[in-house]
Amino acid sequence: MQLFKRNKSLVDRTLGLSHRAGVFVVCSIAVSAMLLSSLTFARAQVPQVNPTPVVLTAEQDHQLMMDQLQITKLRPGANPRSTDGANLPNYDEAKANPYPNLPDPLTLKNGKKVKEARTWWNKRRPEIIEDFDREIYGRVPKNAPGVNWEIVSTTPEKNGDFAVVTKKLSGHVDNSAYPAIKVDIELTLTIPANATGPVPLMMEFGFVFPPGFRFPAPPPGAPPAPTGPNWQQQLLAKGWGYAILIPTSYQADNGAGLTQGIIGLCNKGKPRRADDWGALRAWAWGASRALDYFETEKSVDAKQVGIEGLSRYGKAALVTMAYDQRFVIGFIGSSGEGGAKLHRRNFGELVENVAGSGEYHWMAGNFLKYAGPLTPDDLPVDAHELIALCAPRPTFISYGAAIGPGAEGQWVDQRGSFLAAVAAGPVFRLLGKKDLGTTEFPPVETALVSGELAFRQHSGGHTTGPNWPTFLVFADRYIKIKQTPAERSEQKD
């Protein structure tokens, strides 16, 4: 405004000194030009919102984050397809623990020991969450938008022999702050048609495969595929319901999508800061929003909802379970690095793999530091503390076999997740619950399910399928169908 006043004063003086014909017109034009210049200058001082999201490849976005962190080079990850022997994954247990000392989940930042549950809840747990927020998974924005759920369709149908009612839902995320990005959460909810009251529910992070996709044929000698009811039918047989959440409907599974989806919406189409959330935390956010809906759905017992996922969605299921205490049970399938496996392990997939341009989008940008100037041993937390955040709620860690016909393979590091569960045990015990009950790695098909912390390897591949029956026996100790008043009355009669 001061610039505008000085310009106007100059024109006024010019008008006062000029009496020749035509001077007034010329000076009027000068006033208009100066006004336009002043308004343009003023607008330039106001931050402008990107009218459209920034478009980057995953490699470009990854490089931007490295520049932001002032990292010039990352260590290469393990490469199981290496033909010259360089960077082959380590599968030698003797070399697997270069950093054997894990952070103590029951020692405060000030060095004091946590000896009672109150200190865990009020002090130590928030410390651990802050470390995961800042360095591993990223922070959910405080201004994360709300979600308005719409029932798109309600369909009576059959799943095997079971009559069910399936609702297709769409969660419309409020994009009024940045209309250039539209986000809708895809969710289906299936309930037994004969349910007389609210039912327990397991929600799965669901994969969406491209048209025509076929799973590869099992290798020779692989154990036969399980026969009998699928996981959904096993739940229906118990009177439970199930839900399938599509995480890529609200956050893409690639680095190019970080300026789109819920992350891009919150950032108004701009690239992330170093402690912004990655896809795993965003997917967990979506699961929490689905649970918000279940709390309004009369057919669902929202206090008895569990979460399940496999592979990258096993990671997401564990993150969901750790952060949202409303989920009462977790079934964590083959989550590996970035999930239940210890980051400090040198076995199979490494921190360096996840920090590369193909997977970094799962994590906060700060995670890249531990594959560059820092090492995994510099991490303030590790996977055992993520598992500890699930305590005291029952948490079942599932894997396929490491070796043998049709096995899952060693890339996911089954033992690394078992060791993380062992190291999380003291927190479960502090909160009055049972841990795995052993420090000895169990044989395949051996279920450790006597406590609230459970572990089992089935003899098959990269799937939770063969572990569903064992998980449901485990879950029966904690989840029960509540009888209606009429049913209780009938039993009394």
N, C-alpha and C positions, 0 to 999 in steps of 0.2 A: 504493500500500500504506500510506503514511503517513496518507492520508485515512481509509482503512478502520480503522487502529489508533485514530485519534482518535475516530471514530464509536463503535467498540466500547467504548472506555474510558468514554465518556459514558454509554452504556447500562449498563455495569457499575455505575457510580456510582449511576445511577437505581435499579437493582435493589437495591443495598445500602441505600438510604434508604427504600425503599417496603415497607410490611408489610401494606397493606390488601388485602383479597380482590380478585382480578381484575387487580391491578397486574402480576403476572407475565405474564399473557396479553397485556396491552397492550404491555408492554415487549418481549416476544418478537416481536410483530408489528413493532415498531419496529426490532428487530435485523434481521429479514428484509428490511424495506424498505431499511435502510441498506446491507445486504450487496448487494442488487440494484443499488442506486444506485452503489456502489463498483465492482462488476463492469462495469456499463455504462460508467462513466467510464474504466475500464482498457481496455476494448475500443476506446473512441473514440481512444485514443492509438496504436493499431496501424493502419497504413495498410491500407485495404481494397482488394482487387482488384475492378474492375468485374465484376459477375456477367454482364453482357451488354455488347457493344460499344456505344460511343457512336454514335448515329445522327444524321448531319448531311447536309444537301445540300452539293453542291460549293460553292455560293455561301457557305454558312455556314462551311464549313471554310476556304475561301479567306479570308474575313474574319477568322477566328480567327488565321490565320497573319499577316495584315497587322497585327492588334492585337499579336501577339507581337513583331513586328519594329518596332512603333510607326510604321507607315506609314499615313498618312491617305488617300493618293491615289496611283494609278498612272497613268502616261501611257497613252493609248489606243494599241492596236496598229493596224497597217495594215488597212484595210477595203476589199477589192476590190469589194464590193457597194454602196459608198457612192453615194448618188444626188445628194448636194449637193456632192461634191468634197472633203468633209472626210476627212482621213486616208486618202486613196487611196494604195495602195502606190507607191513610187518604182520606176520602171523606166528611169531615166536614169542611165547609167553615170557621167556627169560629177558626179552628186550622191551616188554610192553609197559613197564612202569618207570620211566625216567624221572618222574616227579611223584614219589610215593607218599609225600606228606600232603594230606587234604586239609582244607580249611575246616576248623571245628565248628559244626553247626550250633554247639552249645557254649561258645565263648563269645562274649560281647566284644565290640570294637575297642572298648577300654581295657580289655584283657580279663575282665571278671567272668567267672563261670556262671552259667545259667543252671540253677538248682531247683527251680520251681516253675510250674506252668505259667503263673502270672507274668514272670519275667520273660518267658518265651513269647507270649502273646503281645505284651506291651512294649517290649524292647527288641529282642533278638529277631523275631519274625519280621518286623518292619525294616530292620537293618538289611536282612537278606533280600527282601523284596526290592529295596532301593538299589542294591548292587545288580540284581537281575534287570531292573528297569534301565539303569544307566549303561551297563556294559554288555548285556546279553540279548535281551528280547525287545528293549525299547519301551518308551512310556506311552501309554494311552493318553491322548490330549484331554485336558480338563474340559474342553469345549466340544467333546465328541457328541455328534448330533443324536437326537432321539429317533426312534423307529416306530412307524405306524403300521400295524399288521393288518393285512387283508386276507380273508378266506376266499381264495380264487375258485375252489370247487370242493364239493363234498360228495364222495363216491362210495356207495356200498359195493364191495367186491369180495373176492376170495383170495387167500394166500394158502396154497395147498388145500387142506381140508378145513381151514378156519375161515369163518365169515368175519369180515372186518369192515370198518368204515375208515376211509382215508381222506384226510383233508390236505389239499394243496394250498400252501400259504405263500404270500409274498410280503416281505418286510420292507416297506418303503422308507428309506433313510431320508431324513429331513435335509434337503440340499438348498434351503432358502439362502444360506450364506454364500453359496457358490453354485448357481444353477447350471454351470457348464458341465458338471459331473453328476450323473444320475446313478444311484446305487440301490439295488433291490436284492434282498436276501431270500434265496430259495430254500424252502423247508417243506417237508411232508410229514404228516403226523398220522399214524395208523393205530387204531384202538380196536380191541375185540368187540364185535357187534353185540355180544351178549353181556357186556360189562354192565353191572348194576350200580357202579359207583366209580369214583376216581381210581385210576390204575397207576402202578409204578411204570416207569418208562426208561428205556435205554436210548440215548441219542448217539448216532454214528456220524462222524465226518465222512461224507460220501464222495467217492471218485466219480467223475463224468468222463467216459471214454469216447473218443471220436467214432462216428459211424463206421461200421465195418471192422472195428477193432476186435482182435482175437488174442487171447492169452496164448503164449507159446506152449507147445506140447510138453508134457513132463519128460525128463530124461529117462533112459532105460533103467529099470530097477527101482524107480521111485515108488514109494508106497501108494496104494490106490487112493483116489480122491474119496473123502468121507461120503458115505451114503446116509440116507435118512434126512430128517428135517434140517433146513438151513437155520441160520441164527435167528432170523425173524420168527420162524415157526416154533423154534424152541422157546422164545419169549411168549408167544401167543399161547402155547400149551400151558404156561404157568399163569395165564391171565394177565400178563403184562402187555404194554404197548411198546411201540418203537417209533423213532423219528429219524429222518435222514436230512442232514444239513449239508448244503453244497457250498463249501468255503470259497471256491473260486467264483461264485456268483457275486461276491462282494469284495474280494481282493484277489487279483491274479497271482498265479504261482510263477512269477518271473520278475526280473528287475525292471523290465520295460514298463511294467504295470504300476510302479510305485508312485507315479504322478496321476494315477487313476484310482478307481475303487475307493474304499473308505479312507485309506491313507492319503490318497490324492485329494479327496474331498476336504479332509481336515486341513491339508496344507494348501488348499486353493490352487491346486495344479502345479505346485512348485516342488522341486526335489527336497529330500529329507535333510534334516539336521542329524548330527551324529548320534543323538540319543532318542530320536524318533522311533516309533514302533516299526517292527518288521511284520512280515506276513503271518508268522506263527502267533504273535500277540494279537494281530488283527483277526485271525480266524477264531481265536479264543474269545475275543470281544463279541463276535457274531454268535457264538454258542451261548454267551451270557444273555444276549438279546433274545435268543430263542427261548431261554428259560424264563425271561420276563414274560413272554407270551404264555408259556405253560402255566404261569401263576394266575393267569386270567381264564384259563381253559378248564371248564368244570369236569371234563372227562379225564383229566390228568391229576395225579397226586404229585404236585410240584415239589413236595418235600422228599420225594423218593425218585429223583431223576439222576441217572448216571450218564457218563460220557465214555465213548469208545472211539478208537481210531487206529489206523495201521500206517506204518512207515512215516512219511512226513506228517500224516494226520495222527499217527501215534504221538509224535512230538507235540502236535497241537492239542491233543487230548490231555497230555501231561501238563502242559502250560495252563490249559483251562482249569484242570483240577487244582493246580497249585494256587491260582489267583482267585477263583470264585468258589468260596466255601459252601455255596448252596448246592453244588453237585455232591451227592452223597457217596458215590462210588466211582472208581475209575478203572477202565480196562485198557491198558496201554500196550499197543501191539507194535513190536519190532521198531522201536523209536530211534535206536542208535544214536549217532553223534548229533548233538543239538536237542536230544531228548533225554532218555534215562542213562545213556552211556557217559562215563566220566570223560570230561574234556582232556584231562591230563594223561590219559592212556595213549600210548603209541601202538595202536592195533586197529587194522581195518581203516575205516573212514576217519579223518582227522579234522581238527579245527581248521587246518589250512584248506581242506576241501570245501567246507561250508563257507569260508571267507572268500572263496573264488567267485567269479562273476556268474556262475550257474546257480548258486545257492545262497549268496549273501543276503538276498532279499528276505529270507526268513528271519533274519536277525537285525538288531540295531546296528547302525553303522560303526559304532565303537568296537564291535566285535572284531572288526578287521585288524585292529591293533595287535591282537594276540597271534596273528599269522605274519606279522611284519616286524616292527621294532621290539615287540614283546613276545613272550612265549605263553603257552597255556598255563604254566606254573605261576604267571603273574595275575591270572584271573582271581578276583576277590572271592568268587564262589565257584561251586562245581555242581554237577548233576545230582549228587546225593542231597544237596540242600534244596534243589527243586522238588525232589521226592519228599523231603522232610516237610515242605510247605503243604503237602497233601494231608499230613497227620492232623488229627487222629483218624481220619476217614479211611475206609478200606480201599487199598490200591493194589491192583493185580498187574504185574509186569509179565508180558507174554512174548515169547520168541519161538521161532522154528529151530530146527537142529543146525548146528554149525557145520557138521560134516555128515557124509553118508548120501545114499541115493535120494535124489529129490530134496535135499536139505536146503535150508535158507542160505547157508554160506556164512563165512566168518566176517564179512565186511561190516555187519551191524554190531559186532563185538558183544555177544551174549554175556560173556563173563564180565565185561566192563559195566554192564547194567546191573548184574548181580552184585558186584562189589559196591556200586553206588547205593543199592538197596540196603546192603549190610551197613554201610556208613550212615544211612538215614535212620537206622534202627534206634539209636539213643533218643531221638526226638519222639518217636512213637512210644517208647518206654516211659519217657518223662511225662507224657500225657496219659499214662495209664493203659496203654495198649500193648499188644504183643508184636514183636518184629518177626523176621524170617525164622528165628529160632536156631540158626546155624550160620557159620562162616565158611562152610565147605560147599564148593560149587556142586550142585546136584547133577546126577545123570539125566539124560533126556527121558521124558515121560514121567519124571518125578515131580510131584506137586508139593510145593511148600506153601501150605494154605492154613496152617493152624492159627496164625495171627492175623492182624489187620493188614499187614504187609505181606504180599504173596508173590510167588515167582514160579513159572513153569515153562519149560521148553517142550514143544511137541516134536514129533519126528518128521514133520513135513517142511514146507517151504515158507515163502514170505507171505504169510496169512495168519489171521487170528482164528480161522475156522475150526481147526481141531481142538483149540483150547476153550471154545465156548461152553461145552458141557461142564468142564471143570470150573470155569469162572462162575457159572450159574449156581453150582453147588456152594461155592464160596459165597456168592451174593445172597443166597437164601438165609444166611445167618443174620443179615442186616436189613433186608428189604422184605416186607410182608404186605400182602393185599389187605387193606382195611375193610372189615365187614360193614355193611350198611346196618342201620338199626333194625330193619326188617329181618335181615339174615341172623343177627344176634338173637332176635326174639324167637325165630324158628328153632335155633339151637337149644334155647332154654326149654322150649316145648318138647 
